[in-house]
Amino acid sequence: MQTNLSEAARKLPGADVAERVLRSCVHCGFCNATCPTYQLLGDELDGPRGRIYLMKQMLEGNAVSASTRLHLDRCLSCRNCETTCPSGVQYHKLLDFSRAAIEHWAPRPRAEVVARSLMRSVLPRPRLFKALVQIGDVMRPLLPELLAAKLPQRTPMVRSRPPGRHLRTVLMLEGCVQPGLAPDTNAAAARVLDRLGISVLAVTEAGCCGAVDFHLDAQEAGRARARRNIDAWWPAIEGGEGAGVGAKVEAIVITASGCGAFVKDYGFLLRDDPAYADKAARVSALARDLVEVLRGEALEGLGVRGNKRVAFHCPCTLQHAQKLGGAVESVLSRLGFELTAVPDAHLCCGSAGTYSLTQPELSRRLRDNKLDALESARPELIVSANIGCQSHLDGAGRTPVRHWIEIVDAACEAVGARENAPRPR
């Protein structure tokens, strides 16, 4: 694609990347075939190819209208198009650049600015968010349906984490909304890792990965959170004070695939920051989704034989951003769980970070379609790998949805209970 970026666009950080992405597109349209919003709406401008044209026009100096913003806002950032594209177009990098650029030339209406600022002031703050979840649970009957559906369908159970006692050590991102919505997920991961001889070093100063801010028109705030997390992890990565048992940290484990995809992008996001570029690249290289660690371990030694029939929802951030489609399914199969077939497993569930709040109607339609597919083979349970997807799907009140590591942990607990049970004389 030939491009002629305007002088104003060329002055923006990242213009060279945006232009390179634009030039890599050959207009084939294969991306539309797997774009969730194009599937729903059938509008060329609500598919990747049409959005690329809109972004090209904007960056070449053409007028930016409310329609341009609407079609860009409707994009889920699921990156399904990147998996489909035969030319390797890195669509998400162009979209991130264009969403920042449009704020310079066509600021949002005041009401949207306030709504997004409110989300940014609540979601990335774990203590505040958890307190609001607890208050919301008490007031559930009085809440609007959209907000009530975001609350956990059942009271979350929280159990203890094992102490650090192994030479093998990993860090773990605690996250922001997960401690409020599913507080036992990271603890379950720590317990399973402990059984495999891996200790989790807690670094509570590392919080929100920065994706919430970054995708709500505050990209610099998102980068600032990335820097704070790097600073929090760095002493342990370097093996200095605070590195627990003194072993070298071999990975930063992340149980939410959306956060994992973002942390793995720290190196790119901070590439021009002289103080953080090298550190960010190292953090990105250490970042691992939980399944990347578990799949390389001797899982058979856990003695687990899964006794549930489950459907796995593979989040977009796991299969399209991190290219780990099939990894969790393989681990669960090795542990004996029966996995049901899921039609159109590549399509987004409609959660997409805060998309379910900013585009509730489209998000609901995508969620219901996804649940129909997940439930088509009648599983007992649906499991996922991302707190946003888990909460979004569970909010429909249909088949229960949990994080996959929780059923693995429960199966491990069952093994322990059998081994410790008194034997008949």
C-alpha positions as a Markdown table, in Angstrom:
| # | Residue | x | y | z |
|---|---|---|---|---|
| 1 | Met | 0.0 | 0.0 | 0.0 |
| 2 | Gln | 1.4 | 3.4 | -1.0 |
| 3 | Thr | 1.3 | 6.0 | 1.8 |
| 4 | Asn | 1.8 | 9.7 | 2.1 |
| 5 | Leu | 1.6 | 10.5 | 5.8 |
| 6 | Ser | 0.9 | 14.2 | 6.7 |
| 7 | Glu | 3.5 | 16.3 | 8.4 |
| 8 | Ala | 1.4 | 16.3 | 11.6 |
| 9 | Ala | 1.2 | 12.5 | 11.6 |
| 10 | Arg | 5.0 | 12.1 | 11.0 |
| 11 | Lys | 5.7 | 14.2 | 14.1 |
| 12 | Leu | 3.8 | 11.7 | 16.4 |
| 13 | Pro | 5.9 | 9.0 | 18.2 |
| 14 | Gly | 5.7 | 5.7 | 16.3 |
| 15 | Ala | 4.8 | 7.2 | 12.9 |
| 16 | Asp | 7.5 | 5.0 | 11.3 |
| 17 | Val | 5.9 | 1.9 | 12.7 |
| 18 | Ala | 2.4 | 2.9 | 11.6 |
| 19 | Glu | 3.6 | 3.6 | 8.1 |
| 20 | Arg | 5.4 | 0.3 | 7.9 |
| 21 | Val | 2.3 | -1.5 | 8.9 |
| 22 | Leu | 0.2 | 0.4 | 6.4 |
| 23 | Arg | 2.6 | -0.5 | 3.6 |
| 24 | Ser | 2.5 | -4.2 | 4.4 |
| 25 | Cys | -1.3 | -4.5 | 3.7 |
| 26 | Val | -2.2 | -5.8 | 0.3 |
| 27 | His | -6.0 | -5.3 | 0.5 |
| 28 | Cys | -6.7 | -9.0 | 0.1 |
| 29 | Gly | -9.6 | -8.9 | 2.6 |
| 30 | Phe | -8.9 | -12.4 | 4.1 |
| 31 | Cys | -9.0 | -10.6 | 7.5 |
| 32 | Asn | -12.7 | -9.8 | 7.2 |
| 33 | Ala | -13.5 | -13.5 | 7.1 |
| 34 | Thr | -12.4 | -13.9 | 10.7 |
| 35 | Cys | -13.2 | -10.5 | 12.1 |
| 36 | Pro | -16.0 | -10.8 | 14.8 |
| 37 | Thr | -17.4 | -7.3 | 14.3 |
| 38 | Tyr | -17.5 | -7.8 | 10.5 |
| 39 | Gln | -19.3 | -11.1 | 11.0 |
| 40 | Leu | -21.9 | -9.3 | 13.1 |
| 41 | Leu | -22.4 | -6.1 | 11.2 |
| 42 | Gly | -21.4 | -6.9 | 7.6 |
| 43 | Asp | -20.0 | -3.4 | 7.2 |
| 44 | Glu | -16.6 | -3.1 | 5.4 |
| 45 | Leu | -15.7 | -0.3 | 7.8 |
| 46 | Asp | -16.2 | -2.6 | 10.7 |
| 47 | Gly | -13.6 | -5.1 | 9.4 |
| 48 | Pro | -9.8 | -4.7 | 9.5 |
| 49 | Arg | -9.4 | -3.8 | 5.8 |
| 50 | Gly | -12.0 | -1.0 | 6.1 |
| 51 | Arg | -10.5 | 0.3 | 9.3 |
| 52 | Ile | -7.0 | 0.3 | 7.7 |
| 53 | Tyr | -8.4 | 2.5 | 5.0 |
| 54 | Leu | -9.9 | 4.8 | 7.5 |
| 55 | Met | -6.7 | 5.1 | 9.5 |
| 56 | Lys | -4.7 | 5.7 | 6.3 |
| 57 | Gln | -7.0 | 8.6 | 5.3 |
| 58 | Met | -6.7 | 10.1 | 8.8 |
| 59 | Leu | -2.9 | 9.8 | 8.9 |
| 60 | Glu | -2.6 | 11.3 | 5.4 |
| 61 | Gly | -4.4 | 14.5 | 6.6 |
| 62 | Asn | -8.0 | 13.9 | 5.6 |
| 63 | Ala | -10.8 | 15.1 | 7.8 |
| 64 | Val | -11.5 | 12.9 | 10.9 |
| 65 | Ser | -15.2 | 12.4 | 11.6 |
| 66 | Ala | -17.2 | 10.9 | 14.4 |
| 67 | Ser | -17.8 | 7.9 | 12.0 |
| 68 | Thr | -14.0 | 7.3 | 11.9 |
| 69 | Arg | -13.9 | 7.1 | 15.7 |
| 70 | Leu | -17.0 | 4.9 | 15.9 |
| 71 | His | -15.5 | 2.2 | 13.6 |
| 72 | Leu | -12.2 | 2.3 | 15.4 |
| 73 | Asp | -13.9 | 2.1 | 18.8 |
| 74 | Arg | -15.9 | -0.9 | 17.6 |
| 75 | Cys | -12.7 | -2.9 | 17.0 |
| 76 | Leu | -12.1 | -5.5 | 19.7 |
| 77 | Ser | -8.3 | -5.5 | 19.3 |
| 78 | Cys | -8.7 | -9.3 | 19.3 |
| 79 | Arg | -6.0 | -9.6 | 16.6 |
| 80 | Asn | -7.8 | -12.4 | 14.9 |
| 81 | Cys | -7.0 | -10.6 | 11.7 |
| 82 | Glu | -3.3 | -11.0 | 12.4 |
| 83 | Thr | -3.6 | -14.7 | 12.7 |
| 84 | Thr | -5.5 | -14.8 | 9.4 |
| 85 | Cys | -3.4 | -12.3 | 7.4 |
| 86 | Pro | -1.0 | -13.9 | 4.8 |
| 87 | Ser | 1.1 | -10.7 | 4.7 |
| 88 | Gly | 1.9 | -10.5 | 8.4 |
| 89 | Val | 0.2 | -7.1 | 8.9 |
| 90 | Gln | 0.7 | -6.1 | 12.6 |
| 91 | Tyr | -2.7 | -4.5 | 12.7 |
| 92 | His | -2.7 | -3.8 | 16.5 |
| 93 | Lys | 0.4 | -1.5 | 16.3 |
| 94 | Leu | -1.3 | 0.6 | 13.6 |
| 95 | Leu | -4.6 | 0.7 | 15.6 |
| 96 | Asp | -2.8 | 1.7 | 18.9 |
| 97 | Phe | -1.0 | 4.5 | 17.0 |
| 98 | Ser | -4.2 | 5.7 | 15.3 |
| 99 | Arg | -6.2 | 5.7 | 18.4 |
| 100 | Ala | -3.7 | 8.0 | 20.1 |
| 101 | Ala | -3.5 | 10.2 | 17.0 |
| 102 | Ile | -7.2 | 10.7 | 16.8 |
| 103 | Glu | -7.2 | 12.2 | 20.2 |
| 104 | His | -5.1 | 15.0 | 18.9 |
| 105 | Trp | -7.4 | 15.8 | 15.9 |
| 106 | Ala | -10.9 | 14.9 | 17.1 |
| 107 | Pro | -11.2 | 14.8 | 20.9 |
| 108 | Arg | -14.0 | 12.7 | 22.4 |
| 109 | Pro | -17.3 | 14.2 | 23.6 |
| 110 | Arg | -17.1 | 15.2 | 27.3 |
| 111 | Ala | -19.4 | 12.4 | 28.5 |
| 112 | Glu | -17.1 | 9.7 | 27.0 |
| 113 | Val | -14.0 | 11.3 | 28.4 |
| 114 | Val | -15.6 | 11.3 | 31.9 |
| 115 | Ala | -16.8 | 7.7 | 31.6 |
| 116 | Arg | -13.3 | 6.5 | 30.5 |
| 117 | Ser | -11.6 | 8.5 | 33.2 |
| 118 | Leu | -13.9 | 6.9 | 35.8 |
| 119 | Met | -13.0 | 3.4 | 34.5 |
| 120 | Arg | -9.3 | 4.3 | 34.6 |
| 121 | Ser | -9.7 | 5.5 | 38.2 |
| 122 | Val | -11.3 | 2.3 | 39.4 |
| 123 | Leu | -10.2 | -0.8 | 37.4 |
| 124 | Pro | -6.4 | -0.6 | 37.8 |
| 125 | Arg | -6.6 | -0.1 | 41.6 |
| 126 | Pro | -6.9 | -3.6 | 43.2 |
| 127 | Arg | -7.9 | -2.5 | 46.7 |
| 128 | Leu | -10.5 | 0.1 | 45.5 |
| 129 | Phe | -11.9 | -2.3 | 42.9 |
| 130 | Lys | -12.2 | -5.2 | 45.4 |
| 131 | Ala | -14.0 | -2.9 | 47.9 |
| 132 | Leu | -16.4 | -1.8 | 45.2 |
| 133 | Val | -17.0 | -5.4 | 44.2 |
| 134 | Gln | -17.9 | -6.3 | 47.8 |
| 135 | Ile | -20.2 | -3.3 | 48.1 |
| 136 | Gly | -21.8 | -4.2 | 44.7 |
| 137 | Asp | -22.5 | -7.7 | 45.9 |
| 138 | Val | -24.5 | -6.4 | 48.8 |
| 139 | Met | -26.4 | -4.0 | 46.5 |
| 140 | Arg | -26.7 | -6.4 | 43.6 |
| 141 | Pro | -30.5 | -6.1 | 43.3 |
| 142 | Leu | -30.3 | -2.4 | 43.0 |
| 143 | Leu | -27.6 | -2.3 | 40.3 |
| 144 | Pro | -28.2 | -1.8 | 36.6 |
| 145 | Glu | -28.1 | -5.2 | 34.8 |
| 146 | Leu | -24.9 | -4.3 | 33.0 |
| 147 | Leu | -23.0 | -3.8 | 36.3 |
| 148 | Ala | -24.7 | -6.6 | 38.2 |
| 149 | Ala | -23.5 | -9.0 | 35.5 |
| 150 | Lys | -19.9 | -8.0 | 36.1 |
| 151 | Leu | -20.0 | -9.2 | 39.7 |
| 152 | Pro | -18.9 | -12.8 | 40.6 |
| 153 | Gln | -21.9 | -15.2 | 40.4 |
| 154 | Arg | -20.7 | -17.0 | 43.6 |
| 155 | Thr | -18.7 | -15.9 | 46.6 |
| 156 | Pro | -15.0 | -16.4 | 45.7 |
| 157 | Met | -13.1 | -18.8 | 47.9 |
| 158 | Val | -9.6 | -17.8 | 48.9 |
| 159 | Arg | -7.0 | -20.3 | 50.2 |
| 160 | Ser | -3.5 | -19.9 | 51.3 |
| 161 | Arg | -0.4 | -19.9 | 49.2 |
| 162 | Pro | 2.6 | -22.1 | 50.0 |
| 163 | Pro | 5.8 | -20.5 | 51.3 |
| 164 | Gly | 8.8 | -20.1 | 49.1 |
| 165 | Arg | 10.9 | -23.3 | 49.6 |
| 166 | His | 12.3 | -24.3 | 46.2 |
| 167 | Leu | 15.4 | -23.4 | 44.4 |
| 168 | Arg | 13.3 | -22.8 | 41.2 |
| 169 | Thr | 11.6 | -19.4 | 41.6 |
| 170 | Val | 9.2 | -17.3 | 39.5 |
| 171 | Leu | 7.6 | -14.0 | 39.9 |
| 172 | Met | 3.9 | -13.6 | 39.4 |
| 173 | Leu | 1.9 | -10.5 | 38.3 |
| 174 | Glu | -0.9 | -10.0 | 40.8 |
| 175 | Gly | -3.1 | -7.9 | 38.5 |
| 176 | Cys | -5.8 | -5.4 | 39.2 |
| 177 | Val | -9.4 | -6.8 | 38.7 |
| 178 | Gln | -8.5 | -10.5 | 39.2 |
| 179 | Pro | -7.9 | -10.1 | 43.0 |
| 180 | Gly | -11.4 | -8.7 | 43.4 |
| 181 | Leu | -13.3 | -11.0 | 41.0 |
| 182 | Ala | -11.3 | -14.3 | 41.3 |
| 183 | Pro | -8.9 | -13.9 | 44.2 |
| 184 | Asp | -8.0 | -17.6 | 44.4 |
| 185 | Thr | -6.7 | -17.9 | 40.8 |
| 186 | Asn | -3.1 | -16.8 | 41.5 |
| 187 | Ala | -3.1 | -18.7 | 44.7 |
| 188 | Ala | -4.2 | -21.9 | 42.9 |
| 189 | Ala | -1.4 | -21.3 | 40.4 |
| 190 | Ala | 1.1 | -20.9 | 43.2 |
| 191 | Arg | -0.1 | -24.2 | 44.8 |
| 192 | Val | 0.2 | -26.1 | 41.5 |
| 193 | Leu | 3.6 | -24.7 | 40.8 |
| 194 | Asp | 4.7 | -25.6 | 44.4 |
| 195 | Arg | 3.8 | -29.2 | 43.7 |
| 196 | Leu | 6.1 | -29.1 | 40.7 |
| 197 | Gly | 9.0 | -27.7 | 42.7 |
| 198 | Ile | 8.6 | -24.1 | 41.7 |
| 199 | Ser | 8.1 | -21.3 | 44.3 |
| 200 | Val | 6.3 | -18.0 | 43.6 |
| 201 | Leu | 7.9 | -14.9 | 44.9 |
| 202 | Ala | 5.3 | -12.3 | 45.8 |
| 203 | Val | 6.0 | -8.7 | 44.7 |
| 204 | Thr | 3.0 | -6.8 | 45.8 |
| 205 | Glu | 4.2 | -3.5 | 44.4 |
| 206 | Ala | 3.6 | -4.9 | 40.9 |
| 207 | Gly | 0.0 | -4.2 | 40.1 |
| 208 | Cys | -2.0 | -3.4 | 37.0 |
| 209 | Cys | 0.0 | -4.3 | 33.8 |
| 210 | Gly | -1.1 | -0.9 | 32.2 |
| 211 | Ala | -3.4 | -2.3 | 29.5 |
| 212 | Val | -6.5 | -0.6 | 31.0 |
| 213 | Asp | -5.0 | 2.9 | 30.8 |
| 214 | Phe | -3.3 | 2.2 | 27.5 |
| 215 | His | -6.5 | 1.1 | 25.7 |
| 216 | Leu | -8.6 | 3.9 | 27.3 |
| 217 | Asp | -6.9 | 6.8 | 25.6 |
| 218 | Ala | -4.2 | 7.1 | 28.2 |
| 219 | Gln | -1.2 | 5.5 | 26.6 |
| 220 | Glu | 1.4 | 7.4 | 28.6 |
| 221 | Ala | -0.3 | 6.3 | 31.8 |
| 222 | Gly | -0.2 | 2.7 | 30.6 |
| 223 | Arg | 3.6 | 3.1 | 30.0 |
| 224 | Ala | 4.0 | 4.6 | 33.4 |
| 225 | Arg | 2.4 | 1.5 | 35.0 |
| 226 | Ala | 4.8 | -0.7 | 33.0 |
| 227 | Arg | 7.7 | 1.3 | 34.4 |
| 228 | Arg | 6.4 | 0.8 | 37.9 |
| 229 | Asn | 6.1 | -2.9 | 37.5 |
| 230 | Ile | 9.6 | -3.1 | 36.0 |
| 231 | Asp | 11.0 | -1.2 | 39.0 |
| 232 | Ala | 9.1 | -3.6 | 41.4 |
| 233 | Trp | 10.4 | -6.7 | 39.7 |
| 234 | Trp | 13.9 | -5.6 | 38.9 |
| 235 | Pro | 15.6 | -6.4 | 42.3 |
| 236 | Ala | 14.4 | -10.0 | 42.1 |
| 237 | Ile | 15.4 | -10.3 | 38.4 |
| 238 | Glu | 18.8 | -9.0 | 39.2 |
| 239 | Gly | 19.1 | -11.4 | 42.1 |
| 240 | Gly | 19.7 | -8.7 | 44.7 |
| 241 | Glu | 17.9 | -7.9 | 47.9 |
| 242 | Gly | 14.3 | -9.2 | 47.9 |
| 243 | Ala | 15.0 | -12.2 | 45.7 |
| 244 | Gly | 13.5 | -14.6 | 48.2 |
| 245 | Val | 15.5 | -17.8 | 48.6 |
| 246 | Gly | 18.3 | -16.3 | 46.5 |
| 247 | Ala | 17.7 | -18.4 | 43.4 |
| 248 | Lys | 17.6 | -16.8 | 40.0 |
| 249 | Val | 14.1 | -15.8 | 38.8 |
| 250 | Glu | 13.4 | -17.9 | 35.7 |
| 251 | Ala | 10.1 | -16.3 | 34.6 |
| 252 | Ile | 7.4 | -13.8 | 35.3 |
| 253 | Val | 4.3 | -15.9 | 35.4 |
| 254 | Ile | 1.0 | -14.3 | 34.4 |
| 255 | Thr | -2.4 | -16.1 | 34.8 |
| 256 | Ala | -4.4 | -13.5 | 32.9 |
| 257 | Ser | -3.7 | -13.8 | 29.1 |
| 258 | Gly | -4.7 | -10.2 | 28.5 |
| 259 | Cys | -2.1 | -9.0 | 31.0 |
| 260 | Gly | 0.4 | -11.5 | 29.6 |
| 261 | Ala | 0.1 | -10.1 | 26.0 |
| 262 | Phe | 0.6 | -6.6 | 27.3 |
| 263 | Val | 3.7 | -7.4 | 29.5 |
| 264 | Lys | 5.2 | -9.2 | 26.6 |
| 265 | Asp | 4.9 | -6.0 | 24.7 |
| 266 | Tyr | 6.8 | -3.9 | 27.3 |
| 267 | Gly | 9.9 | -4.0 | 25.2 |
| 268 | Phe | 8.2 | -2.5 | 22.2 |
| 269 | Leu | 6.2 | 0.0 | 24.2 |
| 270 | Leu | 9.3 | 1.4 | 26.0 |
| 271 | Arg | 11.8 | 0.9 | 23.1 |
| 272 | Asp | 12.5 | 4.7 | 22.9 |
| 273 | Asp | 12.9 | 5.2 | 26.6 |
| 274 | Pro | 16.6 | 5.3 | 27.3 |
| 275 | Ala | 16.2 | 4.5 | 31.0 |
| 276 | Tyr | 13.9 | 1.5 | 30.5 |
| 277 | Ala | 14.3 | 0.1 | 27.0 |
| 278 | Asp | 16.8 | -2.6 | 28.0 |
| 279 | Lys | 15.0 | -3.5 | 31.2 |
| 280 | Ala | 11.6 | -3.6 | 29.4 |
| 281 | Ala | 13.1 | -6.0 | 26.8 |
| 282 | Arg | 14.4 | -8.3 | 29.5 |
| 283 | Val | 11.0 | -8.3 | 31.4 |
| 284 | Ser | 9.2 | -9.1 | 28.1 |
| 285 | Ala | 11.6 | -11.9 | 27.5 |
| 286 | Leu | 10.9 | -13.3 | 31.0 |
| 287 | Ala | 7.1 | -13.0 | 30.8 |
| 288 | Arg | 5.3 | -16.3 | 30.5 |
| 289 | Asp | 1.7 | -17.3 | 30.4 |
| 290 | Leu | 1.1 | -19.9 | 33.1 |
| 291 | Val | 0.6 | -22.6 | 30.5 |
| 292 | Glu | 4.0 | -22.0 | 29.0 |
| 293 | Val | 5.6 | -23.0 | 32.4 |
| 294 | Leu | 3.3 | -25.9 | 33.1 |
| 295 | Arg | 3.4 | -27.6 | 29.7 |
| 296 | Gly | 7.2 | -28.2 | 30.1 |
| 297 | Glu | 6.9 | -29.9 | 33.4 |
| 298 | Ala | 6.4 | -33.5 | 34.4 |
| 299 | Leu | 2.7 | -33.1 | 35.0 |
| 300 | Glu | 2.1 | -36.9 | 35.2 |
| 301 | Gly | 3.9 | -36.8 | 38.5 |
| 302 | Leu | 1.0 | -34.9 | 40.0 |
| 303 | Gly | -1.1 | -38.1 | 39.8 |
| 304 | Val | -4.1 | -36.1 | 38.6 |
| 305 | Arg | -6.9 | -37.7 | 36.7 |
| 306 | Gly | -9.4 | -35.0 | 35.8 |
| 307 | Asn | -13.0 | -36.1 | 36.3 |
| 308 | Lys | -14.8 | -33.2 | 34.6 |
| 309 | Arg | -16.1 | -32.7 | 31.1 |
| 310 | Val | -15.1 | -29.1 | 30.2 |
| 311 | Ala | -15.1 | -26.7 | 27.3 |
| 312 | Phe | -12.1 | -24.5 | 27.1 |
| 313 | His | -12.6 | -20.9 | 25.9 |
| 314 | Cys | -9.3 | -19.8 | 24.4 |
| 315 | Pro | -9.0 | -16.0 | 24.9 |
| 316 | Cys | -8.0 | -13.9 | 21.9 |
| 317 | Thr | -5.0 | -12.7 | 23.9 |
| 318 | Leu | -3.8 | -16.3 | 24.3 |
| 319 | Gln | -4.4 | -17.6 | 20.8 |
| 320 | His | -3.9 | -14.5 | 18.6 |
| 321 | Ala | -1.6 | -12.3 | 20.6 |
| 322 | Gln | 0.6 | -14.9 | 22.3 |
| 323 | Lys | 0.2 | -17.6 | 19.7 |
| 324 | Leu | -0.6 | -20.2 | 22.4 |
| 325 | Gly | -3.7 | -21.7 | 20.9 |
| 326 | Gly | -4.0 | -25.4 | 21.9 |
| 327 | Ala | -1.5 | -25.1 | 24.7 |
| 328 | Val | -4.0 | -25.2 | 27.6 |
| 329 | Glu | -6.1 | -27.9 | 25.9 |
| 330 | Ser | -3.0 | -30.0 | 25.7 |
| 331 | Val | -2.2 | -29.6 | 29.4 |
| 332 | Leu | -5.8 | -30.4 | 30.4 |
| 333 | Ser | -5.8 | -33.5 | 28.2 |
| 334 | Arg | -2.5 | -34.7 | 29.7 |
| 335 | Leu | -4.2 | -34.4 | 33.1 |
| 336 | Gly | -7.2 | -36.5 | 32.1 |
| 337 | Phe | -9.8 | -33.9 | 31.6 |
| 338 | Glu | -12.4 | -34.5 | 28.9 |
| 339 | Leu | -12.4 | -31.6 | 26.5 |
| 340 | Thr | -15.5 | -30.9 | 24.4 |
| 341 | Ala | -15.3 | -29.5 | 20.8 |
| 342 | Val | -15.9 | -25.8 | 20.5 |
| 343 | Pro | -17.1 | -24.5 | 17.0 |
| 344 | Asp | -15.6 | -21.2 | 15.8 |
| 345 | Ala | -13.1 | -21.3 | 18.7 |
| 346 | His | -11.1 | -18.5 | 17.0 |
| 347 | Leu | -13.9 | -15.9 | 17.5 |
| 348 | Cys | -13.9 | -13.3 | 20.3 |
| 349 | Cys | -16.3 | -13.6 | 23.3 |
| 350 | Gly | -16.8 | -9.8 | 23.4 |
| 351 | Ser | -15.0 | -9.1 | 26.6 |
| 352 | Ala | -11.9 | -7.4 | 25.2 |
| 353 | Gly | -10.8 | -5.5 | 28.2 |
| 354 | Thr | -13.4 | -2.7 | 28.8 |
| 355 | Tyr | -15.2 | -3.3 | 25.5 |
| 356 | Ser | -18.2 | -4.9 | 27.4 |
| 357 | Leu | -18.6 | -1.5 | 29.1 |
| 358 | Thr | -18.0 | 0.8 | 26.1 |
| 359 | Gln | -19.8 | -1.3 | 23.5 |
| 360 | Pro | -22.3 | -3.3 | 25.6 |
| 361 | Glu | -24.7 | -4.3 | 22.8 |
| 362 | Leu | -22.1 | -5.7 | 20.5 |
| 363 | Ser | -20.3 | -7.3 | 23.4 |
| 364 | Arg | -23.5 | -9.1 | 24.6 |
| 365 | Arg | -24.2 | -10.5 | 21.1 |
| 366 | Leu | -20.6 | -11.8 | 20.8 |
| 367 | Arg | -20.9 | -13.3 | 24.3 |
| 368 | Asp | -24.1 | -15.1 | 23.6 |
| 369 | Asn | -22.8 | -16.5 | 20.3 |
| 370 | Lys | -19.6 | -17.7 | 22.1 |
| 371 | Leu | -21.6 | -19.4 | 24.9 |
| 372 | Asp | -23.8 | -21.1 | 22.3 |
| 373 | Ala | -20.6 | -22.6 | 20.8 |
| 374 | Leu | -19.0 | -23.5 | 24.1 |
| 375 | Glu | -22.2 | -25.2 | 25.4 |
| 376 | Ser | -23.0 | -27.0 | 22.1 |
| 377 | Ala | -21.4 | -30.3 | 23.4 |
| 378 | Arg | -22.9 | -29.9 | 26.9 |
| 379 | Pro | -19.9 | -29.5 | 29.1 |
| 380 | Glu | -20.2 | -29.5 | 32.9 |
| 381 | Leu | -18.0 | -26.5 | 33.2 |
| 382 | Ile | -16.4 | -23.8 | 31.0 |
| 383 | Val | -12.8 | -22.8 | 31.7 |
| 384 | Ser | -10.8 | -19.9 | 30.4 |
| 385 | Ala | -7.4 | -18.3 | 30.8 |
| 386 | Asn | -8.3 | -14.6 | 31.2 |
| 387 | Ile | -10.2 | -12.9 | 34.0 |
| 388 | Gly | -12.0 | -10.5 | 31.7 |
| 389 | Cys | -13.4 | -13.3 | 29.5 |
| 390 | Gln | -14.1 | -15.5 | 32.5 |
| 391 | Ser | -16.2 | -12.7 | 34.2 |
| 392 | His | -17.9 | -11.7 | 31.0 |
| 393 | Leu | -19.0 | -15.2 | 30.1 |
| 394 | Asp | -20.0 | -16.1 | 33.7 |
| 395 | Gly | -22.1 | -13.0 | 33.9 |
| 396 | Ala | -24.6 | -14.5 | 31.5 |
| 397 | Gly | -25.6 | -16.9 | 34.4 |
| 398 | Arg | -25.5 | -20.0 | 32.2 |
| 399 | Thr | -22.8 | -22.7 | 32.5 |
| 400 | Pro | -20.3 | -21.8 | 35.3 |
| 401 | Val | -17.0 | -20.4 | 34.1 |
| 402 | Arg | -13.7 | -20.6 | 36.0 |
| 403 | His | -10.0 | -20.3 | 35.3 |
| 404 | Trp | -8.5 | -23.5 | 34.1 |
| 405 | Ile | -5.8 | -23.6 | 36.8 |
| 406 | Glu | -8.5 | -23.8 | 39.5 |
| 407 | Ile | -9.8 | -27.1 | 38.3 |
| 408 | Val | -6.2 | -28.4 | 38.0 |
| 409 | Asp | -5.6 | -27.3 | 41.6 |
| 410 | Ala | -8.8 | -28.9 | 42.8 |
| 411 | Ala | -7.8 | -32.2 | 41.1 |
| 412 | Cys | -4.4 | -32.0 | 42.9 |
| 413 | Glu | -6.2 | -31.4 | 46.2 |
| 414 | Ala | -8.3 | -34.5 | 45.5 |
| 415 | Val | -5.2 | -36.6 | 45.0 |
| 416 | Gly | -3.8 | -35.4 | 48.3 |
| 417 | Ala | -7.1 | -36.2 | 50.0 |
| 418 | Arg | -7.0 | -39.8 | 48.7 |
| 419 | Glu | -3.4 | -40.3 | 49.7 |
| 420 | Asn | -4.1 | -39.0 | 53.3 |
| 421 | Ala | -7.4 | -40.9 | 53.8 |
| 422 | Pro | -7.2 | -43.5 | 56.5 |
| 423 | Arg | -6.9 | -47.0 | 55.1 |
| 424 | Pro | -9.3 | -49.8 | 56.3 |
| 425 | Arg | -7.6 | -52.3 | 58.5 |
